[in-house]
Amino acid sequence: MTDEEIKAYFEKVGENIKTFGYHLTYVFGKDTPSFCYSTGI
C-alpha cells in the first residue's frame, strides 16, 4: 500500500468509529478461513 492509501484507510476507520461506534475489518483467506474483527467497540 502507498502512504496515501494507508492514510485514507485510517481516515475511514476513524470516520466509521465516529459515525457507528466501530469499524469492521474483513480478512479473506485463500487456504484458511476468512474472518473479521472490530475496532472501537
C-alpha positions, -999 to +999 in steps of 0.1 A: +000+000+000+011+035-007+013+061+020-018+078+006-038+045+007-027+039+043-038+074+053-071+070+035-077+037+053-071+051+088-092+081+080-120+057+070-115+037+102-118+069+123-148+081+103-166+047+109-158+047+146-171+083+149-203+076+129-211+040+140-190+034+171-170+007+155-152-004+123-152-039+108-121-053+091-125-084+070-096-107+063-103-131+034-082-162+033-074-184+003-063-215+021-075-205+056-109-195+069-119-159+064-127-138+095-135-103+106-127-082+137-140-050+151-122-018+162-137+007+185-162-014+204 
